[in-house]
């Protein structure tokens, strides 16, 4: 496979009759790296070493299920006619908002059962969530999906992108905006900011809420460039509606807790 000659083969390797696709490898790599970073901070903050492992054993499969259900729900006209493709997640079609909704529900129930603070856990793993999202977008790159509108090769070259990225953005003879890359860079920037904010010792829950605001703000604008959006009605993009709602709710919660409740529990508090 020569990256310089054309599109990247979506199959990473084969195990007999089973093709292992890059999409799955990249998603799994993002989860592993996110776990490594999150685990270190969890132990530092006094959690048992098995706590995050136990949580992820429930959260990861249900997050993947939620991501697929969310996507299929808003593409139901297509999948109703092609039910055999509903389970073909290796072809793409995982909606991050569905994954986040399911994983947050699982995390809330799990922390309640373990008598731990959901907000404390959410604060600790917030940078890890963005790490997973940063890496996961490269799965879209391999599948040549989640891209923006047409651009010229010269435009892509002006971004100083390597040839293997530019060539992968050439689909059916047309070059497209690498919106996967824009979001990946935005998410990685968020990872750095959130890790630095640990030194500020914000109120408990604010690290997680800032993650919600940061990701949603970037996603709103990047989603507007994409050509494969899920739509609610007409030209109303679901991801943009979700982003605005999440930003508004997160800001309201931050202001309410600081002004009305005047909470004092901090990120680093036991």
VENPE-V466460 format. One record per pair of residues at least 24 apart in sequence whose C-alpha atoms are under 10 Angstrom apart, sorted by the first residue. I is the first residue (numbers start at 1). J is the second residue. D is the distance in Angstrom with one decimal. If there is no record, write none. Layout:
I/J/D
I/J/D
This chain:
2/164/8.7
3/163/7.9
3/164/5.0
3/165/8.4
3/167/7.9
3/168/8.3
4/162/9.2
4/163/6.1
4/164/5.2
4/165/8.9
4/166/9.2
4/167/7.1
4/168/9.2
5/163/9.0
5/164/8.0
5/167/7.7
5/168/9.7
6/163/9.3
6/164/7.6
6/165/9.7
6/166/9.3
6/167/5.6
6/168/6.7
6/169/9.6
6/170/8.3
6/171/9.9
7/142/8.4
7/143/9.6
7/144/8.7
7/164/7.9
7/165/9.0
7/166/9.4
7/167/6.1
7/168/4.8
7/169/8.1
7/170/7.7
7/171/8.3
8/141/9.4
8/142/6.6
8/143/8.7
8/144/9.2
8/164/8.1
8/165/9.3
8/167/8.6
8/168/6.5
9/142/7.8
9/143/9.0
9/168/9.9
10/90/9.6
10/91/9.2
10/139/9.2
10/141/9.8
10/142/6.0
10/143/6.4
10/144/9.3
11/90/10.0
11/142/9.4
11/143/9.9
20/90/8.8
21/90/6.9
21/91/8.8
21/139/9.4
21/142/9.2
21/143/9.5
22/90/8.7
22/138/9.2
22/139/6.7
22/140/9.7
22/141/9.9
22/142/6.8
22/143/8.4
23/89/9.1
23/90/6.3
23/91/7.8
23/92/7.5
23/136/8.2
23/137/9.3
23/138/7.9
23/139/4.4
23/140/7.1
23/141/8.7
23/142/6.6
23/143/7.0
24/89/8.7
24/90/6.4
24/91/9.4
24/92/9.2
24/136/9.2
24/139/7.4
25/90/9.9
25/136/9.5
25/139/8.2
26/132/9.5
26/135/6.8
26/136/6.0
26/137/8.6
26/138/6.9
26/139/5.7
26/140/9.5
26/142/9.3
27/132/7.5
27/133/8.7
27/134/9.9
27/135/7.1
27/136/5.0
27/137/8.4
27/138/8.4
27/139/6.6
27/140/9.8
28/60/9.9
28/132/8.8
28/135/9.4
28/136/8.3
29/132/8.1
29/135/7.6
29/136/8.2
30/128/9.1
30/129/9.1
30/130/9.5
30/131/6.7
30/132/4.3
30/133/7.2
30/134/7.7
30/135/5.2
30/136/5.9
30/137/9.5
30/138/9.7
30/139/9.9
31/56/9.3
31/60/8.3
31/128/8.6
31/129/8.5
31/131/8.2
31/132/5.5
31/133/8.9
31/135/8.7
31/136/8.5
32/128/9.8
32/131/9.8
32/132/8.3
33/128/7.9
33/131/7.4
33/132/7.3
33/135/9.0
34/125/8.2
34/126/9.7
34/127/8.1
34/128/4.5
34/129/6.5
34/130/8.1
34/131/5.6
34/132/5.5
34/133/9.2
34/134/9.9
34/135/9.4
35/125/8.6
35/128/6.9
35/129/9.0
35/131/9.4
35/132/8.8
36/128/8.5
37/124/9.7
37/125/8.4
37/127/8.3
37/128/6.3
37/129/9.9
37/131/8.7
38/121/9.7
38/124/6.8
38/125/5.4
38/126/8.4
38/127/7.7
38/128/5.6
38/129/8.8
38/131/9.8
39/124/9.1
39/125/8.5
39/128/9.3
40/124/9.8
41/124/6.6
41/125/8.1
41/128/9.9
42/120/9.8
42/121/7.9
42/124/6.6
42/125/8.0
44/124/10.0
44/268/9.9
45/120/9.4
45/121/9.5
45/124/8.3
45/267/9.2
45/268/7.2
45/269/8.6
45/270/7.4
46/270/7.6
47/116/9.5
47/121/9.3
51/110/9.9
51/111/9.6
51/114/9.1
52/107/10.0
52/121/9.1
52/125/9.3
54/110/9.1
55/103/9.5
55/106/8.1
55/107/6.8
55/109/10.0
55/110/6.8
55/111/8.5
56/103/8.9
56/106/9.3
56/107/8.7
58/103/8.4
58/106/7.1
58/107/8.6
58/110/8.7
59/99/9.1
59/100/9.6
59/102/7.6
59/103/5.0
59/104/8.1
59/105/8.7
59/106/5.8
59/107/6.9
59/110/9.2
60/99/8.6
60/102/9.3
60/103/7.1
60/106/9.5
61/99/9.4
61/102/9.7
61/103/9.0
62/98/9.8
62/99/7.6
62/100/9.9
62/101/9.9
62/102/6.3
62/103/6.7
62/105/9.7
62/106/7.9
63/94/9.6
63/95/9.8
63/96/8.7
63/97/9.5
63/98/7.2
63/99/4.2
63/100/6.6
63/101/7.7
63/102/5.3
63/103/5.1
63/104/8.7
63/105/9.6
63/106/8.7
64/89/9.0
64/94/7.3
64/95/8.9
64/96/8.9
64/98/8.2
64/99/5.9
64/100/9.4
64/102/8.6
64/103/8.9
65/89/9.6
65/94/8.7
65/95/10.0
65/98/8.3
65/99/7.4
65/102/8.2
65/103/9.8
66/94/8.4
66/95/8.1
66/96/8.7
66/97/8.5
66/98/4.8
66/99/5.0
66/100/8.0
66/101/7.4
66/102/5.5
66/103/8.1
67/93/8.0
67/94/4.8
67/95/4.6
67/96/5.8
67/97/6.8
67/98/4.2
67/99/4.3
67/100/7.8
67/101/8.6
67/102/8.0
67/103/9.7
68/92/9.1
68/93/6.5
68/94/4.9
68/95/6.4
68/96/9.0
68/98/7.3
68/99/8.0
69/93/9.5
69/94/8.3
69/95/8.4
69/98/7.2
69/99/9.1
70/94/7.8
70/95/6.2
70/96/8.7
70/97/7.7
70/98/5.0
70/99/8.1
70/101/9.5
70/102/9.9
70/230/9.9
71/95/5.4
71/96/9.0
71/97/9.2
71/98/7.5
71/99/10.0
71/230/7.8
72/230/9.9
73/230/9.8
74/230/6.4
74/231/7.3
74/232/7.6
74/238/8.9
75/230/7.4
75/231/8.9
90/139/9.6
90/143/9.1
91/139/9.9
91/140/9.5
91/143/7.2
91/145/9.7
92/139/8.1
92/140/7.2
92/142/9.9
92/143/7.1
92/144/9.6
92/145/7.9
92/146/9.5
93/140/9.2
93/145/9.1
93/146/9.5
94/140/9.7
95/230/9.2
95/239/9.1
96/133/8.3
96/136/9.8
96/239/9.3
97/238/9.7
97/239/7.7
97/242/8.1
97/243/9.3
100/129/9.1
117/204/9.5
117/205/9.6
118/204/9.9
118/205/8.6
119/203/10.0
119/204/6.4
119/205/4.8
119/206/8.4
119/207/8.9
119/208/7.4
119/209/9.4
119/267/9.3
120/203/9.8
120/204/6.1
120/205/6.4
120/206/9.6
120/207/9.2
120/208/8.8
120/265/9.8
120/266/9.0
120/267/7.0
120/268/9.1
120/269/9.3
120/270/9.4
121/204/9.5
121/205/8.8
121/208/9.0
121/267/9.8
122/204/9.2
122/205/7.1
122/206/9.4
122/207/7.9
122/208/5.7
122/209/9.0
122/211/9.7
123/194/9.4
123/198/9.3
123/202/9.6
123/203/9.6
123/204/7.1
123/205/5.8
123/206/7.1
123/207/4.9
123/208/4.7
123/209/8.2
123/210/9.3
123/211/8.8
123/267/7.3
124/194/9.8
124/195/9.5
124/198/9.1
124/204/9.8
124/205/9.4
124/207/7.9
124/208/8.0
124/267/8.3
124/268/9.8
125/207/9.2
125/208/8.1
126/190/9.8
126/191/8.3
126/194/7.7
126/195/9.2
126/205/9.9
126/207/6.8
126/208/5.4
126/209/8.8
126/210/8.8
126/211/6.2
126/212/8.8
127/187/9.3
127/188/9.0
127/190/7.5
127/191/5.0
127/192/8.0
127/193/8.7
127/194/6.0
127/195/6.6
127/207/8.7
127/208/8.5
127/211/7.5
128/191/7.6
128/194/9.7
128/195/9.7
129/187/9.4
129/191/8.7
129/208/9.8
129/211/8.8
130/184/9.0
130/186/9.5
130/187/5.7
130/188/6.9
130/189/9.2
130/190/7.1
130/191/6.0
130/192/9.8
130/194/9.5
130/211/7.9
130/212/9.9
130/214/9.9
130/215/8.0
131/184/9.0
131/187/7.2
131/188/6.6
131/189/9.9
131/190/8.9
131/191/6.5
131/192/9.7
132/184/9.8
132/187/9.2
132/188/9.6
133/183/8.7
133/184/7.1
133/187/6.9
133/188/8.6
133/215/9.6
134/180/9.1
134/181/8.8
134/182/9.9
134/183/7.3
134/184/4.4
134/185/7.1
134/186/8.1
134/187/5.4
134/188/5.8
134/189/9.3
134/190/9.5
134/191/8.8
135/180/10.0
135/181/9.9
135/184/6.9
135/185/9.7
135/187/9.1
135/188/8.8
136/180/9.3
136/184/8.2
137/179/9.2
137/180/5.5
137/181/7.3
137/182/9.5
137/183/7.4
137/184/6.0
137/185/9.8
137/187/9.7
138/180/6.8
138/181/7.5
138/183/9.9
138/184/7.7
139/180/8.9
140/178/9.9
140/179/9.7
140/180/6.7
140/181/9.5
141/165/8.4
141/168/7.4
141/169/7.9
141/178/7.9
141/179/9.1
141/180/6.4
141/181/8.0
142/168/7.5
142/169/9.4
143/168/9.1
144/168/6.9
144/169/6.8
144/170/8.6
144/171/7.4
144/176/9.6
144/178/9.3
144/180/9.4
145/169/9.2
145/171/9.6
145/178/9.3
145/179/9.3
145/180/8.2
145/226/9.4
145/227/9.0
145/228/7.7
146/177/9.4
146/178/8.2
146/179/6.7
146/180/6.2
146/181/9.8
146/223/8.9
146/225/9.6
146/226/6.3
146/227/7.2
146/228/6.1
146/229/8.0
147/175/9.8
147/176/6.4
147/177/5.8
147/178/5.4
147/179/5.0
147/180/6.2
147/181/8.9
147/182/9.8
147/222/9.6
147/223/9.4
147/225/7.9
147/226/5.5
147/227/6.5
147/228/7.5
147/229/9.7
148/175/9.5
148/176/5.7
148/177/4.4
148/178/6.4
148/179/5.6
148/180/8.5
148/222/8.5
148/223/8.5
148/224/8.5
148/225/5.1
148/226/4.0
148/227/5.4
148/228/8.1
148/229/9.8
149/174/9.6
149/175/8.3
149/176/5.4
149/177/5.7
149/178/8.9
149/179/9.1
149/225/6.6
149/226/6.5
149/227/6.2
149/228/9.7
150/174/6.6
150/175/5.6
150/176/4.3
150/177/6.3
150/178/9.8
150/227/9.5
151/175/5.5
151/176/5.2
151/177/6.2
151/178/9.6
152/176/7.7
152/177/9.0
176/226/9.6
176/227/9.7
177/225/8.0
177/226/8.2
177/227/9.7
178/225/9.7
178/226/9.3
179/222/6.5
179/223/8.2
179/224/9.9
179/225/7.3
179/226/6.9
179/227/9.8
180/222/8.8
180/223/10.0
180/226/9.3
182/218/8.9
182/219/9.5
182/222/7.3
183/215/8.8
183/218/7.1
183/219/7.0
183/221/9.7
183/222/6.9
183/223/9.2
186/214/8.7
186/215/7.8
186/217/9.8
186/218/6.7
186/219/8.8
186/222/9.7
187/211/9.4
187/214/8.2
187/215/6.7
187/218/8.2
187/219/9.4
189/214/9.6
190/214/6.7
190/215/7.5
190/218/9.8
197/267/9.9
198/267/7.4
198/268/8.2
199/267/9.4
199/268/9.1
200/266/9.7
200/267/8.9
200/268/9.7
201/265/9.7
201/266/6.0
201/267/5.3
201/268/6.2
201/269/8.8
202/264/9.4
202/265/8.7
202/266/5.7
202/267/5.7
202/268/8.4
203/254/9.1
203/257/9.1
203/258/8.6
203/262/9.8
203/263/7.4
203/264/6.6
203/265/5.8
203/266/4.2
203/267/5.7
203/268/8.9
203/269/9.4
204/263/8.6
204/264/8.2
204/265/5.8
204/266/4.8
204/267/4.8
204/268/8.3
204/269/8.4
205/253/9.5
205/254/8.5
205/257/9.8
205/265/9.3
205/266/8.5
205/267/7.6
206/250/8.8
206/251/9.7
206/253/9.0
206/254/6.8
206/257/9.6
206/266/9.1
206/267/8.3
207/267/8.0
208/250/9.2
209/246/9.1
209/247/8.7
209/249/9.1
209/250/5.5
209/251/7.8
209/253/8.3
209/254/7.5
210/247/9.0
210/250/7.6
210/251/8.6
210/254/9.0
211/247/9.9
211/250/9.4
212/243/8.6
212/246/6.7
212/247/6.8
212/249/9.5
212/250/7.0
212/251/9.6
213/243/8.2
213/244/9.1
213/245/10.0
213/246/7.0
213/247/5.0
213/248/8.4
213/249/9.2
213/250/6.6
213/251/7.7
214/243/9.9
214/247/8.3
215/243/8.2
215/246/9.7
215/247/9.1
216/240/8.2
216/241/9.8
216/242/8.0
216/243/4.6
216/244/7.1
216/245/9.0
216/246/6.9
216/247/6.4
217/243/6.7
217/244/7.7
217/246/9.2
217/247/7.2
218/243/8.8
219/243/6.9
219/244/9.7
220/244/7.3
220/247/10.0
